[in-house]
Amino acid sequence: MKLKSTTSEEITLSSKGYKLQKFLGEGAYAKVYLSEYCSKDDKHKCSLACKIIETSKAPRDFVVKFLPREIDVLIRLNHPHLIHVHSIFQRKTKYYIFMRFSENGDLLGYILKNGCVSENQSRVWFRQLALGLQYLHELEIAHRDIKCENVLLTANYNVKISDFGFARFCLDDTDGLAQSETYCGSMSYAAPEILRGKPYLPKPTDLWSLGVVLFVMLNKSMPFDDTRMRKLYEQQMGKKYRFRSRVGSVVSAECKSVVKHLLEPDPGLRHSAQQVLNSEWIAMDSRLTTLNAVEASALKRAKEEQRRNSLSRKHPVAKHGDILDSVGRSTVYKLHQTDEELKLTGSEQLTLATRGYKMIKKLNEGSYAKVYLAEYRNPSKNDKLSILACKVIDTNTAPKDFVKKFLPREIDMLIKLNHPHLVHTHSIFQRRYKYFIFMRFMEHGDLLEYILQKGAVQEDQARIWARQLALAVQYMHELEIAHRDIKCENVLLTANQNAKLSDFGFARSCVDKSLKDIRSETFCGSLSYTAPEILQGSPYYPKPTDVWSLGIVVYVMLNRAMPFEDKHIKQLFQAQINRNWKFRSRYIDSLSENCKRLVTLMLEPNCQHRIKIEHIINSEWIAMDSRLLEWTPQETLAFKKAREEKLQLQKNLEAQEVKEVHHATLPDASVLKATVDVNGSSTSWVKVFYEKGSYFYSSTIQSDLIILQEKGFILEKLVGEGSYAKVYKSTHMVDETRHAVMACKVIDTAQAPRDYLTKFLPRELDILIRINHPHIVNVSHIFQRRAKYFIFLRFAENGDLLDFLTQNGAVPENQSRLWMRQIISGINYIHTMNIAHRDLKCENILITSNYNVKITDFGFARYVRSRGHDILSETYCGSLSYAAPEVLKGVPYLPKYADMWSIGVILYTMLNKALPFNETSVRKLYEKQQVMRKWRFRTNVVNQLSPECKQQVTQLMEPDPTARPSALSIFKGPWIGMDTRITKLTFLEDSLLKQAHEEANKREKETEDETEVERIAELRRKGRGKEGLKILKNNEAAFSAKSQQLFDNKE
């Protein structure tokens, strides 16, 4: 089928990186296309499915009711067995929903092509579908259209539930169960309570449909196949279904039991998703009885979100602390419900009409301005209609100070600012004493109205809005502009539930003509959102006040109340200084610790210690949603333009200063180059991050930061430090549109001892350059500047293994097996290269965003073989709890064996969430615990572990080092072999291991040659040159014979 898209549509899609390729299918109001997404730099391409919904052809009920529901549901979902949504956007009457493309089509197509699905495969797919439904039901969402056509197969033959067109929420505003009355879904999959035509609870209907899907997988036929609704209903109530004869004899009784409990006509007796997941049929495959890390994390998030939703829906009547009491609330609604007369003269209306504008009704008013709803018809686009908001400022009624000072500033700001999270200005013009400012109309009003109507905002939604507002404030601050009036009333919500900052009446520049920071003296903004330094009455820097006000907004979103309630300035100031605020009791338990910590940092009374806007954007709270870590192209472009504008101002100022100074002393050449000739970058970054130095980078001087920025690296915040090194979270500006989050290890050699500089540091750098493995942390760049080394490596989003255990508890055996296999693969690789790590511990095992593990920190690593012999170590290194007995004994030891002991301790810790030995005395630890094997599994874990697992731990923690297994023997051992999916090396692991063998042999050969040369030189020094000459001749003769043999073979 030919693609039916206009040129303008193709241009719009292309600008966002999308291209429709071919038609795949269509429904009543939507069509599905295969599309391709390509990033701006053409490096990242992927195939997607695009669902295009044409609202002009759909009935009103669908557009008003079902479509908003579907989009709301899609935005909320994030589960490995639900279809992943790439992006959603609207253009005119069309909605474009880009989703992951399922390469193997849907389940119905698979069954028609390949026949019945085997019971084992059905079990795997059924479990994945049940987990997807369990996640939905935890969020109180029912799918209501489960069928084989809506189950998609990925390239790896995993299943994902799709098509949420009929999905709905199962609870009403009072947390009561909401019954459905809509007949939706396909008749063959519809539950009997739907066919009955009476209101029904939607969750059990999903389980009925899941039972039908399972029956179809096993039988390649429907359990009930009558096309008449009444007959079909009678068959369902009479349980008149049976397995096909050739299937019934081979399917297990446990499987039939699951089908029976799902196709139960009484919804009260029908099994839930949790019950089928705990069924004996699923337990027949032990690999399916535990959740993997991603599944567990998704389910945990769903439970937490539902708990927060439940708390936020329970609004007590007019309790103390609400933003407005019942009287104030009704007044607000009345203001927006009243249609006041438009006070515009005939000539004003005529002027507006000639420009294509027409006022519809009054929306609101302030001290000197009124806001109207207006429509605009563009004559150049066939009178295309746009709905706008118009702010009319009457300078006759405004004070002189406002007209001369604030109004010109506001208009200048509106013309200058252009950011996706700032309200877009359509046009500005003046007629006599009135200014007409036309802006985008926000369909959902302001944030205060939203909170008053719907209650406290869920933490996940608050995180999204807080990030959008923080990006808008960062953009303004980059342009050296402060808003100075951030409050809930000035945060507007679009139809797509995005937040935009508005009202720039008090905005002003933060620097003078020489780009030096200037203080404000004006008391502006609303009292409840005002920072303490403003209330103090002394001149203040305006940027930190924006952060304070944003902190108040975030608090109000989460609590539906103000943090400070005093209306007198003196008492309010004292409350702010004394931090007399707390989260409301009914919300505090549902908020994450990261969230509470960030609000506390934003409401810091001391403006010098208050968190910077950049740190809010990069905070742990924002990072809890991985989708928010990457900027959109529009956000990146806006910030880039702001940075370039500021850079240009600085260059102009520097050029002017150079002319004035003439032959004044020039600064250091490296600093001058970095601040003037930064290719495609901006010195604004230099200033911002140098200011951060007082807080984060006390040991990093400005020139270091400039040089790093010139190379595209920006240090952000300190995440850890050791004796001579600090680790920072950093950003690598790959290009204009791509930012990579990295970790930077900064080693200050000026503070390190001589032994470390001459011995350990060169070793570490040499090893980091040589190693390359998927389960060893990847080093991106290494720079040296003066006394510092900057080592940039991959940033592990989920922290280290110790943090994971602290937060999540003991790791299940199946997950431990997978992670141990990855650790063993990395250790086998470095041992093959004759390198020992010597500091393996949970803190040095990092967890990526995909929940894979990587070994890090090679500060104590060393080569363990030279000149054909193993090298014994004499250094005590590593942590006491992970150190092997031979290390504690104080005698020379083989480091590879010591690594294996440490791996045993890590495995024990993963399984038990405890260390095997807890003695702090080296002597007692060695003599009374390690050597005597005085350790045991914890009682709540021991019965859950397989005998193979226990044996593996026992072998690794063998006091005799020579009796410990090697990494290769563990890889091929029975415990890893329990999961056949991980017993073989991947192609990448295999090829890297071969390279490691070659590298080790090459190094060994080089060492042998060096040994021979040193031996001959030593004989010459001792006056025994003839013996050395004899050795040399023998070597030449052997080489000649070998060369002749190779030549003969070639002939």
N, C-alpha and C positions, 0 to 999 in steps of 0.2 A: 504494500500500500504506500502511495506517495506521501511524503511528509507535507502536511498542510500547515505551514507557518509563514508569517509575513516577514519581510526583510527586517523591519524594526524589531520583531521578536528574536530573529536570529542574531541581530547585533547585540540586543540585551543579554541573551544567553552567552554569546561569545565573550562579552566584556566580563562576565563572571566566570569564564573558563569552561563553559558547557557547550556541547554540540550534539544535537539529536542525530542519530544515525539511521535507525529503521524502526518501523512500526511492529509492536509485539502483540498487542491485544487491546480490547476495549470493553467497557462496561456501559451502564446506562448513561452516565454523565461524565465519564473519564476515559482517557486513552493512555496506554502505556507504551513508551518508546525505549529502545536501547539508546543510551547516550554515552558520551565520553567526556570525562573531566580532565582538564590539563591545567596544571598550576602555571603561574605567570612565567616561571623560568623554564617551562617545558621539560622539567626533570621528573615530575611526578604525574603519571597518567593512570587513570583507572576507569573501568567500565561501570556504569551505573544504570539503574532503571529509573525512568522519569514518568511519574504519573501526573498528567495534565488534566485538571478539573475545570471545565467550562461552566461557570456559574450562570451565564446567560441562558443556557439550555436546560439547567436543572430546575426543578420545582422549588418554590419559595421555602417549603418545609425543610428540604435538604440543605439549602444555603443558610438558613437561619438556625437550624437545630443540629443537624448531623455533621456538617462540614466543620464548624467551629469546634465541636466536640472531638472530631478526629484529629485536628491539628493540635489541640490542647493535649490530647493523649500521646500523640507521637513525640511531642517536645519533652514530655516527662519520662519516656521509657528509655532504659539503658540496660539491656540484658543480652547475654550471648546467644540465646535461643529465640529472640525476637528480632525482626528485620531492623537493621540499622539505618536511620535516616541521616543522609549526608547534609541536606539543606532544604529549606522551604522558603519560597518567596512568591510574591504576588505581583502580577502585571495586568492592569486594567481588570477585566472580568475573569482572568485565568489564574489558577494557583498551580505552581510547579513544585512538586514534591520529588526530590531526588533521593533514591534509596540504593542500598547495596544491590547489585545485580547478582541473581542466583544462576550460576552457570548451568546447572543441571535441571532447570525448570521446576515444575511443581510435582507434588507427590502423585497426583492422579496420572500425569503424563508418564512418570516413572513406572507406575504399576501397569498401565496399559502397554508399555513397551517391554517390560521385563517380567511381568507376571507377579504372582504372590511374593510377598516379602518374607524371608525366613524368620522364624521365631526369634532367633538371637538378634538379627538386625532390627526387627520390630521392637524388641525390648529397648535397644539403644535409642531409637528414634522416639518411641513412646515416652521414655524417661525425659528426653530433651523437651518434648512438647508439654509434658506435665510440669516440668520446672518453669517453663515459660508462663503457663497458666497460674502456677502457684505465685509467681512474682506479680502477675497482673492482679490476682485476687488479694494479695497482701496490700496492694495499693488501692484496693476497693474499686477495681476496674473490671468489668466483664467484657469479653470480646464479642459474643453473641453471633458470630459467623464462622465458627471453626468448621472447616471442611478440607478435603484433600487438595482442592485447588488453591487454598490459602496457606498451604504448608509448602515452603520452598526448600530446594536442596542446593547447598553450596558446592563449590569445587571439591571440597574435602568430604562430601557426602554427610554433612551435618544438616539438621533441619532447623528452619526458622519460621515462626508464625508471622504472617503478614496480613495486610488489609484490615485496618481498624475503622472502617467506614461506619460500622454499627456499634462500635465500642461506646460504653457509657459508664458513669460512676454509679456505684451501688448504694451509696449512703446519701441521705438528705442533709440539710444544714444542721439538723439536731442530732446527727450521728445515728439516726434511725435507718433501718433497712428500707431502701426505695424499691418499690415494685415496678416492673416494666409492663407496659400494655401493648407495646409495638410488636407486630409480627415481623421478625427480621431473620435473615439467614435463608438457607436452602431447605426446602421441605423435607428432603431425604435425611437431613442431619438435625432437623428440628425436634426438640424434646416434646413429649406428650402434653406438658403443661402449656406449651406455646400453641399447639394445635387445638387445645381445649378452648382458647379464645378468652381466657380470664387473666387478670393480673398475676404475674409470676416473679419469683426471685431469680435474677439473671445468672448468678454464679453456677447453680446446679445444672443449668442448661448447657453451659460450656463443657461440663464433665460428660453429659450425655453425648454431645457432639464428638468429644474426644473418644468415647467408646465406639461410636460409629466409625471414626477414622481407624481405630485399631482393628476393628472387624474387617474393614475393607483391605487394610494392609495384609492381613492373614489369609483372606479368602478371595480377593480380587472380585468382590461382589458386595452389594448392599445387604444389610440385615433385614430391612423392610423396603419393599420395592413397589408398593401400590401407588399409583398416581392420584388416586382419589383420597382426599384428606380424611374423610370419615373412616374409610377402610384402613388407612395407614394408622390412624389413631387406635383403632380396635386391635390391630396387630401389635402395636407397641404395648398397650395395656395387658394384652394376653401373652406377652413375651414370646410371640410366635416368630422366632428366628432360630436358625441352627447353622452350625459350621458345615461347610461342604465336606462330603464324605472323604475325599483324599486329604483334607486338611485336619479334620477332627481327630483322625487316628494318630497324627504325629504331633499335634499341639499338646503341650503339657497341661495338666489339671490346674496348675497355678495360673496359667495364662487365661484359661477359660473362666476361672473365678474372677479375674480382673474385669473381663468383658461383662460377666454377669452382674457385678456390682455397679458398673458404669451404666449399663442398659436397664437399670432399675426404674420402673415407671413412677414410683413414689419418690419425689425429689428429696424428701426428708430422710430416706434410707439410702440414697445414692452416695457413693463414696466421694470424698473431697480429694483435691490434688495431693494434699499431704498424706492421706490414707493410701492412695495408689502408689505413691513414691515409697512408702514404708511396707508395701506388699511383699509377699514371699516370692512373687514372680520376679520383681526387680532384684531381690536379694540373691537370686540364682546366679547372677553375675556379680561377684564381689567388687569388681572395679566400679560398679554403678551405685554402690551403697553410700558413698561419701561424695560431697560436693567438691569440685575443684575450687581453686582460690577465687577465680572470676565469678563463678556461680554463687559462692558463699558471700562474696562482697556485694553482689547485686541484691541478693535476698536480704542482707543486713541493712543496706540502704533503704530498701522498700519498707522494711519494718520500722525503721527510724522515722522515715518520712510520714508513714501512716500514723505513727504515735504523735508526731508534731501536728499533723492535720487534725487529729482527734482533739488534742488540747486546744488548738486555735478555734475550733468550732464551738467549744463550750463557753459561750459568752455570758457571764453573770449580768444581771440587770443593773445598770447604772452604778457600778462599783467605783469606789474612790480610786483615782489614778487613770481612768479612761481619758482620752484626749478631749472629748466633749461630753457633757451630760446630755440627757434626753432633750432638754430645751434647746441647747446649742445645736444639737444634731438636726432637729427638725427645722431650725432656722436656715441651716446650710442648704438642706434639700429645697426649702421653699424658694430660696434665691434662684436656683436653677430651674425650678418648675414654673416660675412666673414669667410671662411674656410681656415685658415692659415696652412701652411705646418707644420707637426709634426717634431720638431728638436730633434729626438732621434736617437742614434747610433744603428747599427745592433745588437750589443751585449746587449744593454739595452732592445731592443724590444724582443730579445730571452729570456732574464732573466724574463721579464714580462710574456711571453707566457708560460714558464715552470711553472709559478705559477697560470696560468689560466686567466691572464689579457691581454687585448688588448686595446690600445689607439685608439679612433675613430676620434676625432677632438678637436682642441683647443677652449676653451670657453672664457678665460680671462687671464689677467696677472697682477701682481703687481710689486713691486720694485725688489724682489728677487725670486719670485715664479710665476709659470704658472699653470693654471687650465685646465685640459683636461676632456672631456667626455670619459668614458671608459666602457668596458663590462667585466664581470667576469663570467666564467663558472666553476661551482663547480663540480669537478670530483667525489666526494663522493655522489652527488645527481643527477646522470645521466646527468651531464653537464647542470644543471639548470642555466639559463641565468639571470644575474642581471646587471642593469645599475648603474654605480657608477660615482662619480666625483673624479678625482685624482689631488692632489696638489703636484707639483714637485718643490722642493726647491733646488736651485743650490748654494751650499756653496762657490763655487769659485767666484761668482759674488756678494755675500753678504758681508757686512762689518764684520770685526772681532768681534765687539761688539755684533752684532746680532747672529753670530755663537756660541760664547762662553756663551752668557747670555740669549738671548730671545728664541733661537731655542730649547735648552734643556728644558727650562721651558714649551714651547708650547707642545712638545712631551709628557712631564710628565703629563700635564693637560689632553691631549687627551686620554691618557691611563687611567687616574684616573676618569674622569667624565663620568657619565651614568645617563642621565635624558631624559624623553620623549620630552622635549622642547629644548634640545641641540642636535646639529648635531651628528649623530652616526658615530663613526670611525669604518670602516670595517677592515683595517689592516695598518700597518706601517712597512716599511723596508728601509734599506739603501744600496745603491750600489755606492762604491767609494765616490765621493763628492756630490752625490745627495740623497735626501730623497724623498721617494714616500709615500704619505699619501692618502689612499683610503677612501672615505667617502660616505655616502648616497647621491645620486643625487637628487636635488630638482627640480621637473619638472616645477614649476612655477617661477623659478628664484628668485631674491631677491626682497625685499620690495620696493626699489627705482624704479626698473623696473615696478613693478605692479602699483605704484602710477603714474608714467609717462604715462603709457598706459591707465589706467582706471580712473585717477583722484583721488580726495580725497576719503578716505575710509569712509564708513558709520559708524556712531557712534556705532551701535550694533556690527559690525564686528571688529572695532577698540578696543572695550571693550574685546572681546574674545582674540585678539592677544596681547593686553597689559597685560592681565592676564597671558597668557602663557609665555610671556617674563619675567614678574615679578616672576613667579614661578621658572623659570630657574635661574634668578639672585639670588633669595632667596636660592636656592639649592647651588649655588657657594659660596655665603656668609656664609652659614652654614658650608661649608668646609674651611672657611677662605680664599677664593680665590676671587679676584676682576678681572673683565673682562678688563676694562680700554679702550675698543675700541668699545663700543656699538654704532651702527649707522645703518641706513636703509640698506646699502649695505651688512651688516653682519647679517641681518635677512632674512632667506631663507623661502620660502613657498613650502609646499609639495603638492602632487596631491589632497589631501583632504582639502586643504586650511587651514593647520595648520602652525603656525610660529615656526621656530627653530633658536636659536642663534648659530652663527658660528664664526670662526676665533679667535683663542685664542693666537695669536702671542704676544700680550702685557699683557696677563693674568699673575698674580703673587700672591703669598701668602701674606696675610695681617698681619700675626703674626710671631714672631720669635720662637725660639726653646722653650722658656718658655711660649708660647702662649700669649705674650703681643703684643698689637697692635703696628705696625710699620708704619711710614710714608713713602710715596713715594716721590722721587725727580725728576723722569723722566717725561719729557713732551711727552705724547704719545696720539695716537688717532687723529681723524680729528678735525681741528680747529673749525668747525661749531658746533660740538657736545661736545666741551671741557668745563668743568665746570670752573667757575671763580677762584676757589682756585688754579687750575692748571695754568691758565693764569697769576695769581699773581706772580708765580715764587718761592713761598716758599714751604717747605715740606707740604704734605697734606695726609689725610687719604683717601685711594682709594675707599672704599665702597660707601660713599655719591656721589662720582663722577659718579658711575654707575647709580645712581638714576637720577642725572641731565641728563645724556645722554639718559636714557630711556624716560625722560620727553620730550626731543627734538624729539625723534622718535614718541611719541604719538602725539605731536603737528603737525609734518609733515604729519602723517597719516590723521589727521582731517582737515588740512588746505592746503595741497599740496604746502607748502612753508616753509622756515626756519623762526624761530622766530627772529633771529638776522642776519643782512645782511652784517655787517662790515667785511672787510677782513684784517684790521690792528688790531693787538693784543690789542693795547692800547684802541682804540675806541670800539672794541668788548667787552673788559673787562668793560669799563664804561657803555655800553649799558646793560650788564648783571646785574651790580650792581644797576643801576637805574631802572631796570625792564622795559626797553624800548621795550616792545613787546605787541602785542595784537592779538586777533583772527581776521581773515580776515572777512570783512563785509559780504561777501556772504555766509559765513558758520556760523557766530556767533549765528544767530537766530535759527538755526536748532540744536544747541548743548544744552544738558541739563546743568542745573546749577551744578550738581554733577560732571560732566565731566570737566567743566571749573575750578571748585574749585580744583580738583585733579591735573590738569596740573599746576595751580598756585603754589600748594604746592611742586610739583616736581621741578619747576624752581625757587625755593627759593635761592637767592644768598648766604645767610648765611648757610653754610653746617651743622652747629650745629642745626639749626631750620628746615632743610629740612626733609621732610617726610621719614620715614623708609620704606624699601621694604616690611616688613610685613604688615604695615598699608595700603600700596597700594592694596595688595591682599584682605584685609578685608575692603576696602573703600566702601562708599555708592554707588559710581559709579559702581563698580564691582557687588555689591549686587542688582543693578537694574535688573539684569538677574539672577533669582533664580537658574538656572541650573549651574551657575558658583560658587555657594557657596560650593558645595561638591567637594572634590578632587577625581580624578580617582584612582583606585588601583595602577597604575603605578606611578602616582605623589606621592602618599602616601608612597609607597615602597622606591622610590628614596630618598625622604626626610628622611625617617626613617634610611636608611643606612648611609646617611651623618651625621645624628645626632649621631648614634652609633659610627661612626668612630671618631667623635670629642670627644665623651665621653671617648672612649678608650685612646685617646691622653691625655686627662685631668687626667684620672686615673693613667696613667703611670707617668705623671709629678708629681702628688700628692704623689705617692709611692716613687718617687725619692727624693722629698722634705722631706718626713718623715724620710728617711734613713739619709739624710744630717743633719736634725735639731736635731735628737735624742730626747733629753728630753726637747725640747722647749715647751713653754706654748701652750696647745691645745685650739682650738676655742670652742665656745659654742657647747654642745653636740647635740642640735637639728639641728644646722646648719651643723655640721659635718656629721650627719646621712643623712641629705637631699642631701648633695653634693656628698657623696660617695656611699651610698647604695640605690640609686633610682632604684626600680625594673622595668626594662624594659623601663626606661625613660632616659633622658639625661640632664646633667648639662648645655649643650649648651643653652637650653631653659632658664635656670636660668640667664645666662649672658645676653642674648639678652633682656629679659624682665626687668632685673635690670637696664640695660642701659636706657630702656624706662622710668624708674622711674623718671628720671630728667624731663621728659616732661609730663608724664601722672600720675605717681604714687608718687607724692611728699609726700604722707602720708602713703605709704605702704612700709615697710622695706623689705630688701632682704630675711630675714628668712621667712617672711609671704609668699612671692612668692614661695620660695622653698617648703614649707609645702603644699601649694595648688597644686604645680606641682606634688608633690609626690602622691597626691590624684587624679591626672588626670585633674586638672583645670588650665587654663592659662588665666590670665587677659589680655585684648587687648587694649581697648581704653575707655576713659571716655565718657559716653553718657548723663549724667545728675547728678545733685547733689542738696541736700537739706540742712537743717540746720546742721544735725549731720550725714548725710549719703551721700554716693556717689554711683552711679550706673555705672557699667562697662559692656561693651560687653565682653563676655568670651567664651572660647572653652572648652568643656568637651571631653577629649580623652577617649571615651568609650572603644575602643580597637585599634588595630593597623590600622584598615581600616575605622573605623567610628568616625567621629567628630561631636559633637552636639554643635550648637551655643546656648549660654545661656546668661542670664543677671545675674549679681552678684551685690547685694546690700550690701555695706560694711558700717557697723555702727560703728563709733568710739566713744566708751563710754567715753573716756577721755575728749572729747569735749562737751559731752551732759550734761544738768543739772540733778541734783539729782532726781527731780520730774519725768523726763522722764525715768531714769534708774530703779526707784523703782516701777513705776506705768505703763507707756505705753509700754515699751520694753518687760517686761515679758508677758503682755497681748498679744502683737502682736505675739510673738514666740509661745505661747500656742495655739492661734487661728490658725496660719499657719500650725501647726502640725496636728490639728484636721480636718481642712476642706479639702474636695476633691470633686470637681465638674467640669464638662467640660467647664463651662463658668466663672470659677474663675481661675486665673493664678496658674499654678501648681508649687509647691515648690519641687525642686529636693533634695537639701541637705542644711543643716545648720551646720556651723562650728563655734566654738569660739576659738580664739587664743589671749591670753593676754587680751588687752582692746578692741579687735575688734570682731564683729560678721560678718561672711560671709554667706549671704543667696543667694543660687543659685536657680533661677526660670526660667521658659520658656521665651525665647527671642521672643518678638513680632516683626516680620519682617516688618510690615507695620506701625510701630509707634503707637501713641495714636490717639484717636478720634479727638482731637483738631487739630493735624497735618493734619489728613485726610480732615477735613472741610476746613482748610486754603488752602490746595492744590486743592481740588476738588469741593468746594462749598457745597451748601445745599444737604442733602441726600434725594432722592426720598421717597415718603411715603411707598412704598412697601418694600424698603430696610430698612427704619427706623423701620417698623413693625417687620421685622425679627430680627434686632439687639436689639430692645426693648424687644422682647420676650426672647432673650437670656439673657439680663441683668435681666429681671424680674425672670427668672428661677434661676439665681444665687442668687438674693436677697431673693427669697422665701426660698431657701435652707438655707441660713445663718439665716434668721429670724425664721425658724423652729427650728434651733439649739439655738434660743434665743441669737443671736449675731446681733448687729447693726454695720454697717460700719462707719457711721458718717463723711465720707469724700468723698462722691460720687461726681465726676465731670468728665468732658470730658477728662482731663489729666490722670485720673485713669481708663479709659476704653481703653484697648489695642486691636489692630487689628492684627490677625495672617496672615500668608501667604495665607490661604484659605478664608480670609475675614470673619472670625468669630470673635466675640468680647469676651473679658475676663476682669473681674473686678480684679483690683490689688490694692496694697497699703493699708494694714490693720493696719497702724500705730496708728489710732485713734479708731480702732474697740474695742468693749467691750461686755461683757455679760450683758443682760438687764433683767434677771429674777433670783431671788434668794429666796429660802424659800417660794415658792408659790406666790410671789408678784412681780409685775413689778418694776424695779429699775428706778428712775428718774435720768437723767443726769443733771449736773450743769455746766459742762465744755463747754466753747465756743470753738468748733473745726471745722475744714473744711475751705473752701474758702467763702468769704463774698458773692459773686455772687450766690452761690448755697445754702447758709444757709437758713433754714426755719424761718418763722416769730417768732416762739416760742423760737428759739435759740437766735435771735437778741434781743428779749424782755428781756432776762437776767433772766428768771425764770426757775425753774426745768422743764424739758420736757421729753417726752417719745421718745427715739431715733429712734424707728422703724418708727414712723410717720415722723420724720425729714428726714429719708432716702427716703421716698416716695416723699416728696417735691423736694429733689435733683434730683430724677429720672425725675420728671416733667420738671425741668429746662434743664436737658440733652436732653430730647425728644424735647422740644421747640428749643433748640440750633441746633439739628440735622436738623430739618425741615426748620429753618429760617437762619442758619449760622449767628446767632446773639443771644445775651443774652436777656432775657425778661426785665431785669431791668439794668440800667446803672448808678445807683447812687453810689457814693463812701462813702457817709456819712451813718453810721449805722442807725442813728435816722430817717433821711429822707427816707432811703430805706425801713425801717419797717413801718413808719407811713403813708407816702404819696404814696408809690408804692405797697408794698406787701399787706397790709391790705385793701387798696382801690382798689385792683385788677387793677392797672394801667399798664396793658400790653396788647399787641395786636399782631396778626400775621402780618408779613410784606406783603405789598400790592402785591408783585410779587409772593407770595406763597399762600395766603389765598384762592384764587379761585381754586387752584389745590388740596386742601386737602379735604378729605371726612368729612362729619358731625361727624362721629364716632371718627375720629382722633382729631378733634377740641375739642369734648366733653371730650376725654381722657386727653388731656393737661389741660383743665379747671378743671377737677376733681382732678388731681394731685397737681395743684397749688392753692388749696383751703386753705385760711388763717386759717380756723378752723381745727386743726390737726385731731380731732375725725371724721370729715366728709370726710377725705381723704380715697381713696380706699386702701385696702391691696394689697400686691403682688399677692396673690392667686386670688382675685377678678378681678384684671386687666387681669391675665392670662385667666380667664374664661369670660372676658368681650366681648362686641360686636366688638371692634376694632381689637383685635387679632383674633377673630372669622371670620373676613372677608376673611382670608386665611386659608382654612380648613387643609392645609398641616402642619400647625404649632400649631394647637390647642391641640394636645395631647403630653404628655411627651414621650420622647424616653425611651427605656428600661433602659438605663444607668441612666437617670435623675430620673426615677421612683424609681429604686432600691436605689439610693443615698438619695432620699428624705425620704424613709422609714428608712434608717439608721440614718438620721438626727433626725427623730421622736424618735427613740429608744435611741439615744445619749442624746437628751434633757430630756426624761423621766428618764433615768439613772442618769443624773446629778441632776435632781430635787429630786430624791429619796435620793441620797447621801447628798444633802443639808438639806433635812428634818431630816435625821438621825443625822447629825452634829448639827442641831438646838436642837434636843431633848437632846443630850448629854450635850451641853452647858447649857441648862436650868437646868438639874439635878445638874451640877457642881456649877452653880450659887446659887441654893437653899442650897447646902451643905456649900458654903462659908458664907451664911447668917445665918447659924445655924438652918436651916429648913430641915435637912436631912431626917426626917420622911416623909415629903411631896414628896421628891425626890424618896424615896424608894417605896412609894405608886404608883407613876407614873411608875416606873420601873416594879412593879408587874403587873399593868394593861396592860402594853405593852407585858409582858411575857404571860399573860393569853390570850390576843388577838392573839398572835402568835401561842400559843398552839392550840387554837380553829381552827385557819386557817389551821394549819398543820394537825389536825385530820380530817377536812373536805376534804383536798386534799388526805389524806390516804384512807378515805372512798370512794371517787370518783374513786381512782385507783383500790380499791378492786372490 
